[in-house]
Amino acid sequence: HGEPAKLISERGPLEDAIRLKLAQPLAPGDPAPKRDGYPYVAPLRELCVEVVAQNFVRDPRAIREPGLLDAKCVKKIVDVLPADLPLELAGELVADEDYWQRRARGRWENPETVDHGRSWKQLYFERNLQEAIEAHVAKASTSEEEHEDRDRDALRRLLAFSKRWARSLKIVHAPGAVDVASLFECTAGSLVSLDLTYIARDVVANYDGANTLGMRLGCAFALAKALEHDAETLTHLGLSQNSIDDAKLALLAEGLAENASVTSLDLSANKIGCDGATDLARVLAEDRCVLSRLDLGDNEIGAFGATSLAKAVSVSASLTSLSLRLNPKIGDEAGAVLIDAVTDSGVTSLRELDVSACGLGPKAGSALARLARSNRTLRRIDASGNDELGGISGEVGRAVADAVCGCNDAVLEFDVRGCGFSEGDAARIMDKTLANAEAEEERVGEREDSDSAGRILRVDFLQDIAQS
């Protein structure tokens, strides 16, 4: 007996993938030999799978033509396809999530699908597109005009091809001007979420979290135009840490005023002052505004800006979450005006309010007590880091605790750490909100059980009808 002939898989790039499979025994009842052992007879079916996989780029009919092979055989072929297939070919023909998981893990360290629709294919296309855009922006500033045009055309083709699977983009390292016009034009009807941060890969944020480069005025203008005309499917826009000032926000507000799709807007950690907050308040006050989540935390908003926002909040029926944290220039009086606007509004649907570290004092604390007594929509309130909120002798903190514990069964979280509340009042608020949260969980569970029972009854009813 001479040495057995080497298998096709032992001479090609699929050796490891094929060798992991169990070999078939030579006769019924015999133990299965090792794949590379002797004697071994490779089933013709497996040899065909190897050949089809090795030649997939040249002849992809096995997957392209439905019904040519059974599903089990197609799965075997996909399992051994190389992870470096041309993206256009793989995107068009391979839907198998195991393949895209293998491809993604071979390219990036510890990728997770949580922020990518729980889909490995979506993750791959979104991260690939993100890196392509960042690389293009970095290269554009140093390329010659001829090369730049060629690279731009290539990126546009990639955008257009990827839009079927890319829904969310987080472009972080973009020190130059992202061509947002092309971005929205080429991904029309598909892009749902966009986060842009204009910072170089080797530049870190400074001590106050501000970007040392930031969004340019031209970029703000281009993005405003895109919001106005081309972003009909975009629901989330994140522009945190971009050194956006009042002038740039004025441009963005013009685009947002004409936009009917963006419901979540993150403008945290910028340089927005009272004028910018006032421009944004005008957008919020419009009947056509659909913004539901607004983050203006860590900016430079003062009393006048907070008062403008208070007027908008009082008439906004769409806003459900507002964050003004880390705006210490707001102060006590303006903070009280803002909180009272939520209390007195007859149309508000606000469920989350963050006024932590906003320089609030006893007046704002008394306003929070009035809010807790009358409001039944708020679920989460963060007032932490306002060290004078509880009053000099703690009487305001006691009033807030009495209001929360008295008749408010709606609020599930109320953070008053670092507000000068006594330990007893802080503990009372925590106990009450925990009890509210537990009761809410029970109500949700009962509704789910009721819905499940209703579905069962409907099924039984329909079956009875069918039988009769």
N, C-alpha and C positions, 0 to 999 in steps of 0.2 A: 504494500500500500504506500504510494507516494504521498507527498504533501498535497492537501486539497487546494484547488484553485482559489485564488483570492476572489472575494465577492466584489461586485461593482462598488458597493458602499465603502470598501476598504481602500479604493483607489480615488475616491472623490471627497468633496467637502462635507458630505453627509454621514461620514463614518460614525461619529459619536452618537448622532441622533438615531441612526438605524440600529446600532449595536445595543442600545438600551432595550430594544424589544426582545421578547422571549422567542426562542426558536421553536419550531414544531418538532415533535418526536418522529423518528423514522417509522414507528409502528405503534398501533394503539396499545396503551398500557406502559410503554417505555417512558422513562424520564426524559424531559426535554433537555437536549444538550445545550452548552453555551453557544452563543451565536457564532463566535469565532473558533469554536472547537471542531473536533472531528469525531464521528462522521456528522455531516450536516448537509442537508439538501434545502436550499433556499426555495420556498414556494414561488412559483412563477408570478403570482399576484404581487408578492412583495418586491420582486425584481422590477416589475412594471411600475410600481409606486415610486421606486428609487429613480428609475429612468425619467418618468414624467416630472418628478420634482426637480431633478438636475437640469432638465431642459425646459423648465416652465417659462422662462423669459422668452425663449424662441417660439414655444408652442403652448399657449395657456388654454387650449380648448377644453382640457379636462374640467376646468371650473367655469370657463366662459360660456360653454354650451350646456344649459340645464338638461339633466336627464341622461347625459352621455355616460356618466358613472353614478353608482349609487352613493348615498350620503356617507356611508361608512368608509368607502374607498376615498372619497373626496377629503374626508377628515384626516385620513392617514397621509394623504399627499400634503395637506396644509401643515400638518404637524412637523414635517421635515423640510418645508420650504426654507431657504436661507433668509435670514433676517434683514439682509441688505438688498432685497428686491427693489427695483426702481419704484419710487413712491407713487407715480402715476398708475403703474400696473397693479401694485398692491392695493392702492386705494379703490380702484375700480372693481377689482375681482375678489379681494379677500375681506370677508366680513367677520371671520372667526376671531373672537375676542382673545383666545389663547395665543394666537399668532401675534396680535398687537401688544399683548402683555409681554411676550418674549422679546419682541422688538424694542419696546420701551425700556425694559429693564436692562437690556444690553447696551442702551445708549445713555441712560441717566441713572443716577444712584438713588435708590429707594423712591421711585415715583409712586404717587397716590392718586386715585381717581376721584377722591372726595369732591374736589373743586372742578371736576371735568365731567359732570353728568354720570358718574359711575361707569364710564365707558373707557376702555383702554384705547380704542381707536380714536375717540374724541380727544383723549389726553395726548396721544402722539401727534395728531395734526395741530392741536393748539400750541403745544410746546415747540414743535418744529417751526411753526409760523412765527411764534414770538421770537425765537432765536434768529430767524431769517430777517425779520424786521430790524432787530437790534443791530445785527451785523451790517445790514444795508445802511443804516443811519450812521454807524461809526465809519464805514468805508466811504460814504458819499462825500465827506468833508475833505478827503485826501485824493479822490479819484479824478482823473481827467474827464472832460465833458463827454467824450465818446464812450468811455467805459461806464460812466455814470448812467447814460441813457440805456445802455445794454443791460446793466444791472437792474435798473428800474423796470424795464420790460419783463425781465425774468421774475422779479418780485411780484409784479402784477399778475403774471400767469399763475404763480404759486398761490396768490390770494384767491384768484378766481376758481382754481381747482379745489382748494382746501375748504371753501365756504360750505360745502355740503356736510362737513363734519366738525368744523370749528365754530363754536358758539361763544366762547369766552376767551378774551386775550388779556394778559397782564404783561405789558411792555414796560420793563423796569429800567433797564440801562439804555436810555435813549438821549444822549447828550446833545443831539442836534435836532433838526426839525423833522418830525415824523410826518410823512405825506398822508394826512388824515383824509384828504379828498379822495385819493386813490384807495385808501383803506376801506372807506365806506362804500365807494363806488363798486369796488371789486367784490365786496362781501355783502352786497345789497340783499336784503331779505333773510339774512342768517345771523348776523352778529347781535348778541343779546347783552353781553357784558364786556366793558372795556375799562381797564385800569392803565393809566399813563403816568410814568414818572420820568422826568427829564433830568437824568443824572448819569454821569459816566460810570463805567464799571469799577474803576480804580479810585473813585472819589466817594468819601463817606459823608454822611450828614453831620452838620456841625452841632454844637452842644444843645441848641434849642430845637433840634429836629428839622431845621430848615434846609432846603436843598441849596447847595452853593452855586448851582447853575440855573435851574429853574426853567419854567416855560417862557418862551419868547412871546413878544406881543403879536408877531405874525402867526405863531402857532395858535394862540388864543383866537385870533380872527378866523383862521381856517377851521378850527374846531367849531366855532360858533356857526359858521356857514353850513358845516356838515350837519350839525344838530338841527338846523332850520330846514334843510332840504333832503338829506340822505340817510338819516338815522331813524327810520320809521320802526325798526324792530329793537332798537337799543333800549333796555330797561334799567341798566346800572352803568353809571359813569363814576369812576374813581380818579380823582386828581390830587390826591394827598401829597404833601411834601414837594410842591412845585414852585414855591415862592410866588404864588399868585397874589397880586396886590389889587387895589381897588380898580385901577385902569383895566387890567386884564379881566377882572370879574365883570366889569361893565360890558365888555364885549361878549363874554360867555352868557351873561344874562339875556342879551338880545336874542341869542340863539335858543336859549331855554324857553323864552317867552313864546316862541313859535313851535316848540317841540311838544308833541302829544304822546310820547312813549316813555321817556325817562322817569322812572318812579323812585330811583335811589341815587342820591348824589353825595359823594364824599369829597369835601373841600377842607378836610382837617390839615393841621400843621402847615398853614400857609401864612400870608401876610395881609389878610383881609381886615380892613378897618370898618368904620361906621358907614362910609359911603358905599362900600361894596355890600355890606349887610342890607343897606337901604335899597340898593338895586335889586338884590335877591328877594327882599320882602315884597317889592312890587310884583315880581313874578308869582310869588306864593299867593298873593291876594287875588289874582285873576281867577275867574270861574273855570277857565279851561285848564288850569294847572293840575297836573296829575302827580306831582311829587308827593311821595308818602314817607320817605326816609331822607333826612337831611342832617349831615354831620358838618358842623362848623367849629369843631373843637380845636383848641390850640391855635387861635388866631389873635388878632389885635382889636377885637370888637369892643367898643365902649358903650356908655350909657345910651347915647343917641341911637346907635345901631340896634341895641337890644330893644329899645322902645319901638323902633320901626318894625322889628320882627314881631313884637307883641301884637301890633295892630293886624299884621298879616295872619298870625296864628289864630286870632279871634274870629276871623272870617273864613279860614281854610277848613274845608271839609275832607280834604284828601290826606293831610299830614298825620301820620301815625307815630313817627319817631323824630325827636329833635334833640340834638346834642350841641351844647354850647360850653362844654367843659374846657377848663384852662383858658378862660377869657376873664382874667381878674379885673380888667378895666370896666366891666359891666357895673359892678357896685351894687349896693344894697337897694337903693330906691328903684333903679331900672329893673333890677331883678324882681322886686315886688310887683312892678307894673306887668312884667312878663307873666309871672305866675298868676296874677289876678286875671289876666287876659284869658288864660286857659280855664280858670274857674268860671268866669262870667260868659264864656262863649256858649252860644246855643247850638252851634253846628260842629264843634270840634270832635274829632275821633282819635285824639292823641292818646297813645298807649304807653309811650316811653318818653321820659323827660330827663335829660342829664344837664344839671347846672352845677356840677362839682367844680370847686376851685374857681368860682366866679366873683369872689369878693362880696358874697352875700352876708347880710347881718340880720338883726332882729326884725326889721320891717319885712324882709323877704321870708323870715321864719314864720311870722304871723300870717303872711300870705299862704305859706305852705299848710298851715293849720286850717285856714279857710278852704283851701283846695281839698285837703283830706276829708273834710266834713261833707263836702257837697259833690265832688266829682266821682263818677262811677265808671269812667272809661280807662283811666290810667292804671297800668299794671306794674310799671317799674319807674321808680323815681331815684335819682342819684343826686344827693345834695352834699356829698362828702367834701372835706377839704375847705369848708367855709367856717373858720374857727370862731367867728362871732355870731353865727346863726342862732345859737341857743340862748342868747341874751346874757347879760352880766351875771345874773343870779340863777340862770337856768329856767326862768319862768316860761320863756318862749318854747324851749325844748319840751317842757311839761305840757304845754298847750298842744304842740304837734303830736305828742304821744297820746294825749287824751282823745284827739280827733281821730287818729288812726285806730285806736283801740275801741272807740265808741261805737261807730256804726259802719266803718269802711271794710267791706268784705271783698273789695275788688283788687286792691293793691297787693302784689305778690312779692315785691322787693322794694325796700326803702332804705337806702344807705345814708346814714347820718354820722359816719365815722369822722372824727376830727372836726366836729361842729360845736363842741362845748356842751353837749347834752350830758346829763348825769348818767351814770352806769345803769341806774334803775329805769330811766326813761328809754335809753337805747335798747335795753333788754326787753322792755314791754313792746316796743315797735318790732323788734326781731321776732318775738314769740307770736305776735299777731299776724305778721306777714307769712311766717311759716305755716300757721294754722290755715290762713287763706289759701296758700299754695297746695296744701294737702287736700283741702276741700275741693279745689279746682280739679286736682287729679282724679278725685272720686267722681266728680260730675262728668268729666271727660270719659272715664271708664264706663259709667252708666249709659252715656249716649252711644258709645261704641257697641255695648252689649245690646242696646235697644235697636240700633241699626242692623246689627247682625241677625237679631231675632226677626226683624221686619223682612229682611232678605229671605230668610228661611221660610217664613209664612207665605211670601209672594211666590217662591218656587213651588211650595206645596199646593198653593191655590191654582197655579198654572198647570201643574201636573194633574190635579183633579179635573180641571176643565178638559184637558187633553183626553183623559180616560173616559169622560162622559160623552 
